[in-house]
């Protein structure tokens, strides 16, 4: 399954970016979707997840109140609106498909990954 992210780039601290991810209808019709990220020199970390029909969203504590995850199943698209960005948000951001319909923050509940998009926040 192919997931393709877009929208990454360079932004100043305090600024905003919106990431998008497109995928197959099979994925968007059946599974939770999430964003994970990998900061430079660190491991991958959970950012946010939305359940199959958007009834549940989960966020990492570090992004609560600043980031919003959403999906449009009719367009097979996942979004991440990032506001109030900080230098510690600098990372490669990955769109990830769940293997279940419910939202999760556990790596074992996810399958296909996109290629990633770089987000850099300058201070």
C-alpha positions as CSV (number, residue, x, y, z in Angstrom):
1,X,0.0,0.0,0.0
2,X,1.4,3.4,-1.0
3,X,1.1,6.4,1.3
4,X,2.4,9.8,0.0
5,X,3.0,12.7,2.3
6,X,3.2,16.4,1.2
7,X,3.4,19.8,2.8
8,X,6.6,19.7,4.7
9,X,9.2,22.5,4.7
10,X,10.9,25.2,6.6
11,X,8.9,27.3,9.1
12,X,9.8,29.8,11.8
13,X,9.1,29.1,15.4
14,X,5.5,30.0,16.2
15,X,4.4,29.4,12.6
16,X,2.1,26.9,11.0
17,X,2.2,24.1,8.5
18,X,-0.3,21.6,7.2
19,X,0.8,18.1,6.2
20,X,-1.3,15.9,3.8
21,X,-1.2,12.3,3.0
22,X,-3.0,10.4,0.3
23,X,-3.5,6.7,0.0
24,X,-5.6,3.9,-1.4
25,X,-9.4,3.7,-0.9
26,X,-8.9,0.3,0.8
27,X,-6.8,1.9,3.6
28,X,-9.0,4.9,4.1
29,X,-12.2,2.9,4.1
30,X,-11.1,0.5,6.8
31,X,-8.3,1.7,9.2
32,X,-7.2,4.2,11.7
33,X,-4.6,6.6,10.4
34,X,-1.7,8.4,12.2
35,X,1.3,10.6,12.0
36,X,4.6,9.6,13.6
37,X,7.8,11.5,13.4
38,X,11.5,11.0,13.8
39,X,13.6,13.9,15.1
40,X,17.3,14.1,14.1
41,X,19.3,11.5,15.9
42,X,16.3,10.0,17.7
43,X,13.9,7.2,17.3
44,X,10.4,7.4,15.8
45,X,7.7,8.8,18.1
46,X,4.0,9.0,18.0
47,X,2.3,12.3,17.1
48,X,-1.4,11.8,16.6
49,X,-4.0,9.2,15.4
50,X,-7.6,9.4,14.2
51,X,-9.9,6.4,14.1
52,X,-11.6,5.1,11.0
53,X,-14.7,7.3,11.2
54,X,-13.0,10.2,13.1
55,X,-14.9,9.5,16.3
56,X,-11.6,9.3,18.3
57,X,-8.4,11.2,18.1
58,X,-5.2,10.7,20.2
59,X,-2.3,13.1,20.6
60,X,1.1,13.0,22.1
61,X,1.4,15.3,25.1
62,X,4.0,17.3,23.4
63,X,1.6,18.4,20.6
64,X,-1.7,18.6,22.4
65,X,-3.4,21.9,21.9
66,X,-1.1,22.8,18.9
67,X,-1.6,20.0,16.4
68,X,-4.9,18.8,14.9
69,X,-5.3,15.5,13.0
70,X,-8.2,15.0,10.6
71,X,-9.2,12.8,7.6
72,X,-11.4,13.0,4.6
73,X,-12.2,9.4,3.7
74,X,-14.1,10.5,0.5
75,X,-10.8,12.0,-0.7
76,X,-8.6,9.3,0.8
77,X,-6.6,12.0,2.5
78,X,-5.2,12.5,6.0
79,X,-4.1,15.9,7.4
80,X,-2.0,17.3,10.2
81,X,-2.5,21.0,11.0
82,X,0.5,22.1,13.0
83,X,0.3,25.5,14.8
84,X,2.5,27.2,17.3
85,X,5.4,25.2,16.1
86,X,8.6,24.8,18.1
87,X,12.2,23.9,17.3
88,X,11.6,20.5,18.9
89,X,9.0,19.7,16.3
90,X,11.8,19.4,13.7
91,X,11.6,15.9,12.3
92,X,10.7,13.7,9.4
93,X,7.0,13.2,9.6
94,X,5.4,9.9,8.5
95,X,1.9,9.1,7.5
96,X,1.0,5.6,8.9
97,X,-1.9,3.3,8.3
98,X,-3.3,1.4,11.2
99,X,-4.2,-2.3,11.2
100,X,-7.4,-1.7,13.1
101,X,-10.2,0.8,13.0
102,X,-9.7,2.2,16.5
103,X,-7.2,4.9,17.3
104,X,-4.0,3.8,18.9
105,X,-0.6,5.1,20.0
106,X,1.2,1.7,20.0
107,X,3.6,1.0,17.2
108,X,2.4,-2.6,16.9
109,X,-1.0,-1.3,15.8
110,X,0.4,0.2,12.6
111,X,1.4,-1.3,9.3
112,X,2.1,0.7,6.1
113,X,4.3,3.8,6.3
114,X,4.8,6.6,3.8
115,X,8.3,7.8,2.7
116,X,8.2,10.7,5.1
117,X,8.3,14.5,4.7
118,X,10.9,16.8,6.4
119,X,9.6,19.5,8.7
120,X,12.2,22.0,10.0
121,X,11.4,24.7,12.5
122,X,13.9,27.5,12.8
123,X,14.2,29.4,16.1
